[in-house]
């Protein structure tokens, strides 16, 4: 499901306009991005938690030249951890 399909589905389920749903989705994505960028966690009870984790520097392989080793720098990466309700809904 892409963003347009998500917008259409939410609009039909809620009775809100596609334009309103699109603004809410954009605001949600921007808010989560802003908060995790500043080091905060964003927890949606039952759904999951968004946060940032630090990935250590490591040695990798150049895919265009597998015999060549490259150094991959340490970086911050986004992480999502599914909540209990979401996990349990997939078990049924």
Helices and strands as residue ranges (DSSP letters): H 3-14, H 18-37, E 42-44, E 48-55, E 58-62, E 65-72, E 75-82, H 84-91
